[in-house]
Amino acid sequence: MVDVPTRWYNIVADLPVPLPPLIDPLGFDEDSRIQLLVRILPSRLIDEEYTLSRYLEIPEEVRAAYRKVGRPTPLIRAEGLEKAIGVYGRVRIYYKFEGALPTGSHKINTAIPQVYYAKLDGAREVATETGAGQWGLAVATAAAILGMKATIFMTRSSYHSKRQRRLLMQLLGATVHPSPSTVTEAGRRALKENPDHPGSLGLAITEAVEYVLSGEARRYVAGSVLESVLTHQTVIGMEVLQQLPEEPDYMVACVGGGSNMGGFTYPALGMKLRGEGFEKTRFVAAEAAAVPRLSKGEYRYDGLDTGLVLPLAKMYTLGKDYVPPPIHAAGLRYHGAAPSLSLLRKLGYIEARAYPQEDVYEAGRLFARSEGIIPAPESTHAIKAVIDIAKKAPRDTVIAFNLSGNGLLDTDAFEKIESRIVSGRLPEPD
């Protein structure tokens, strides 16, 4: 029987080369961004960010909360999808269903420990950014469970389009601001330069951090990119190791900042790095063509946020000032990818494929009709990659992917594309 893991896995311990550290921006006369982290992040999160330990014990209070919100999540054979794409009997496809969690995505896996750590520090409020709203909803839920206040800066385009998630955050007691907002200096400056600014995750991070530094008993909680966040998400992959009936030829996940991909694949990838299994497995990152940081970005040091309030990280990036178009998969709009994921991409352990939103929508629609689950727009990128791989794969190929969220609160995205199909501006999917 599968149980909630007792440990998270930290891939930094098994990387073939050292992970480039976070550094301060060059030419800044202000306080060190590294030193500033102690005023921004929960102290235990900082410890986890810099540890070289392979495994980290999950606090019992966190494990109890994981069970409360529905862990472990199921690993399901996608026989309906296999039949729909004509590979049944030749290719076997499995998916880990993180959308089964009450917040609808994998994001709660790191929201709970981070809010718990903030509470241990004596904080009374946590603040963060969110794009499509999965992370914001997870933080609002964790804060409600643990008796904390939450303030969330939501990219302006999503604030107006993802009204259902915004309403649920507010229902749970969170305060939600559209980003850029009038609450922070960074937000006011962005609005002055462009009153119609759609927002970006980089800017929303800057606002959330500025808000934390401007008050007492506040801590910032990070939705992705930081190594500690990816480590928390490995609760997914540690469960998968217990659940997989056979070793896969491919493990696939969508990528925004990298927490979903890292969480799903790192325990298996770590075994491959140590020579303990998964030698034949290929690891595939599926991203949005509008934000192709792993496919077309540069591998270099760049800001984690637009305003350089946080340190610089070495990663694949499109540039901290890149403002992605307001695509339906708003959770994939971050300009960079986590440092460990970027390094593994640079070393050839991770492959990257980018897809336009019309193509991934067709894949998600097919999945919904064959499996009875409506996937999140972000997750449809992984589904598209799985379908492409499966159709070309030889007999007895095994594919596992992370269905990182459900799309029950993404009706705005599906409505827009469906209306384009009905009007004849897009072809009817096969």
N, C-alpha and C positions, 0 to 999 in steps of 0.2 A: 504494500500500500504506500502511495506517495504521500509524504508529509512535507510541511514547510521546512526548508533547509535550515540548519543551525548556523551555517556560515555563508558569507559572501566570498566571491573569488576576485582577487586583484591581479589583473594580467601584467601589471608593471613588473612583478617579480619574475616573470618568464619571458620578457621581451628579449629578442636577440641582441639588441643594442640598447644603451641607456636612453630613457625618455628625456628629450630636451626639457629643461625646467621652465617654469614660468619666470618671466623677467620683468623688470620695470621698463616703462617707455624711455627711450633715449631723449636727452635734451630737456627733461622735466626738472624744474627746480623745487617742485612741491614735494610733499611727503612721499616716501616710498610706497608704491602700490602693493608690494608684497607685505610690508609691515601693516598697511591699512587693512589687510584681510582680517586681522584680529578684531577689528571694530565692525566688520561687515558680516562675516560668516559665523555660524556656530562653532565653538572651539573644537568640538570632537570631529566636525567635518574637516577642519584644517589638518588635524592629526591624520585622518584617513587619506587626505589628499597627498600627503608626503610619505606615507608608509611604504616600506618595501616588503611587508609581510604578504605571503601568498593568499592566506585566508584570514578573514576578519569575522569574529564571533558576532552573530546577530543578537542584540539585547533581547531578553525574554519579553520585555514590554512591547518591543517592535514585532516580534513573532506573534504575540497575542493579537496585536492590531492587524497583522497580515491575515490571520485566520478570520478575524472579525469581518474583513472586507472581501473574503472569498478565496484566499490562497489555500492550497495550490490550485492553479487553473488547469483546464484540461488540454491534453494533446489529442487531436482528432484526425482520423484518416479522412481525406477529402475525396471519397469515392465518387461523389456527385460531380465534382469538378473534373476528375479523371475521365469520367464518361462523357462529360460535355465537350471536352477538347480531344476526345478520341484516343486516349492513351491508357484506358483501363485494361489491366492485364499485362501491360508493358512497363508502365511507370507508376510508382507509388508515391503519393504526396501526403504529407502530414502537416498540420498547422497547430501551433500553440495559440490558444485563444485568450489573449489578454483583455479583449473586449467583454469578457464575462464578468469582470470586476465592476462594482457598482458605479464607479466614476467613468466607466466606458473605455479606459485605456490603461497602459502600463505605468503611467506617470505616478500613481499612488505608491508604487514600490519605493520610491525615494522621497516622496513628500512626507510619509510617516516618519522615517528616521530623522530627517532634517528638522521637522517641526519638534520632534521629541528632543533632539539635541539643543535646539534653541530654548526650549522650556527648561532643560537642565542648566543652562547658562543664566537663568533668571529673566529671560526676555518675556515680554507680555504680548508682543506683536511680531509677525513675520510679514515680509514684503517680497514680491517677486514680479516677474513679467509673464505674459502668456501671449501666444499667437492665436491658434484656433480655439484655445480655451481648455484643452484637455489638462494641461499643467495647472492652469488657474483653478479649475474645478477640483483637481486632486489636492492642491494646497488648501483650498477652502474646506474640503472634507476632512483632511488631516487636522487642520486647526480646530474645527468643530469637535472632532473626536477627543482632542487633547486639551480643549479649553483655552485656546489662544485666539487672538484677533488676527485677521489677515487683510492685507491691502495689496491689490493686484493692478498692475499697469498692463492693459490689454491693447495690442496694436489696433490703431484706429479703424482700419478696414474690417478687422474681425469684430471689434466692439459693436459695429453697426450691423454686420451680417450674421454673426453667431449669437443672436439675441437669446436663444434658449440656454446656452451655456452661461452667458452672463447672468441671466435670471437665476439659474441654479446656484451660482456662486453667491449672489446676493441673498438668496433664500437661506443659504448656510451661514450667513452672517458676515461675509466678506464685503469690503469696500472695493469697487471696481472703477478705475479711471481709464478713459481712452488715452492712448499714447500716440503722438505727443499730447501732453496734458498741460493745464495751466498750474498744476500743483508744484512743479519743479522748475528750476532755472533752465535745465536742458530742454524740457518740453516747451517752455515759453519761447526759447530761442529758436527751436525748430519750427514752431508755428509762425513766428515772425518772418522767417525765411520762406516758408511755404505754408500758407493757411490751409491748403488742401493735402497736406502730407498724409499718406496712407499709413504711416507708422512702419517700424521695422523692429525685429527682436533686439537688435543691437541698441537701438535708441531706448526701447522699453527697459532693457537691463540697466542702462545708465540712469534712467529715471528712478527705478526701484532702489538702486544703490544710493543715489543722492537722497532719497526719502529716508532710508535707513540711517544714514549719517547725520541727518538733520534733526533726529529725535532721540529720546532715551528708550532703553529696554526694547530695542528693535533688532532683528536679525534678518539678513537676506538669505533666501533659500533658492538654490539653483535648479533649473529644470533639466539641464543637459550639459554636455561639453566637459565639465569638471570630471577628473578621474574618479573622485569619490562617488559621484552620481552614477557613473557607469558601473562602479563596483556594487552599489546598492541594487542596480537593475539585474545583476547576475543571479538574483533569486530566481529569475525566469530560467536561465540556462542551467542552473543547478537542479531545478525540477526536471528540465528536459532530459538531463543525463539519466534520471531515474525512469523516465517515461518512454524513451525511444525504444521501439522493438528491434530496430536494426540501425546500423551506422549509415548515415546519409551520404550520398555523393555530393549534395549541395545543401548549404544552409543559407537562407535568404532573408533579408529584412530591409525595410525602407530606412533611409537616413535623412535626418534633419541635422541635429547637433551630434547624434551618435549614440544616445543612451539606449534606444531600443535595439539597435544593431549589436552594440557591445553587450548588453544584458542577455540577449538571446544566444550569441555565438561565442562569447569569450571563454566560458568553461570548457567547451569543446575545442576551441582554437588553442587554449592553453595546453590541453592534452596533446595536441598536434605539435606544439612548440617543444614540449618535453619528451616527445617520442613515445607517448603512452596510448596512442589511438588517434582516430580520425585522420590518418595519413592521406587517405584518398579524397577527403572532403574539401570542396571548394567553397569559399565564403563570398557571397555576392551582396553588394550594397546597391539598393535601388533608390534613385533620387529623382527629383523633379528637374526636367529640362530647363525650367526657368531659373533654377538655383543649382547649377551643376558644380558644386564646390569640389567634389572628389574627382569628377570627370574633366573639368576644365580650369579648376582653381590653381593657384600657385601654392607650393609648399614653402612657407616662410613664417616668420614671426609676424603676428598681427594682433590687434586689439580684440579682446573678448566682447567689448561693448563699444558703441560709437564714440562715447565721450572719454574713453581711456581712463575711466575711474578704476577699472580692474587691471590687473597685470596683462602683459602680452603673452600669448601662447604660440608655440610653433605648430602650425596646422595647415591643412589645405584650406584656402580661403579665397573668396571673391573680393575681399576688401571690406573693412569694417564699415565703410560708408556706403556700401552697396545697398540699394533699396529695391528689393525684389518686387515684381508685380504682385498684386493682390490675388494670387492663385487660390483655388478652392482648398488645396492641401496646405493650409496656413502654417501647420506645424513643421513644414519642411522649408520655411523661408529664412532660416538662419544662414548667415554668410559663410560660416566656417564649420569644421568638423573637429571632434574631440582629438586632442593631441595623440593619444595612443592609437585611435582608429586611423588617424592620418599617417602615423609612422608605419603602421601595418600595411596600409595602402602603398606607401612609398617603397616598402620592402617586398611588395608583391604577394602578401598573404591575403589581401582583400581585393576583389575585383569591383568595379563600379560601372553601373549602367544607368543612363538618364532617359526619362520618358516624358513626353508631353501629356498634359492633363486629359485631352480627349482620348488618347490611347489607354491610359490607366482607368479612365471611367468605364470604358467598354469592358475591361478586365474585371473591374469591381461589379459591374452589372451582371456579367456572366457568373461570377462567384455567388452573388446573391440569389440568382435564379437556380443555381445547381446545388448550393449548400444551405440555403435558407437563412443566411446571415448577411446583413448589410454591413460591409466593411467601411471603416473610416477612409476618407479620401487619401490620407497619408498611406494607409496600409494597401491601397489598391496598386501602389507602385511595386510593392513586393509581389503582389498577385500577378501583375503583368510580367515581371521577370520570371516567375515560376512557370507561367504558361509558355513563354518563349523557350525556356530551357526544356520543359517537358516535351514539347512538340518535336524537338530536334534530338532528344536523348535516345540512346540505345536501350534495348530491353533490360529490365531489372534495375533501372536507375531509381534511386530513392532521393526525394527532395523534401526538406523540412523548412518551413518558414514561420515567421512570427506574424500573426494577425494582431498587430499591436493595439488595435482599438476597433470599436464598432462605430457605425455611422448614423446611429439613431438620432443624434443631435446635429447632424450635418445636412438636414433637408434643404437648406439654402443652396448648397453646392449642387446637389443632385437635381433640384428643381430647375436651376439655370441651364444645365446641360440637357436635361430632358426636354425643356422647351425649345432648345436649338435643334434637337432631333425631330421633334414634332413639326417644327416649322420648315424642316428640310435643309437647314443650314449645316447639319451634320448627318452622315449616313447612319442608318439603323444598324446597330451592332449585330454581328452574326449570331 
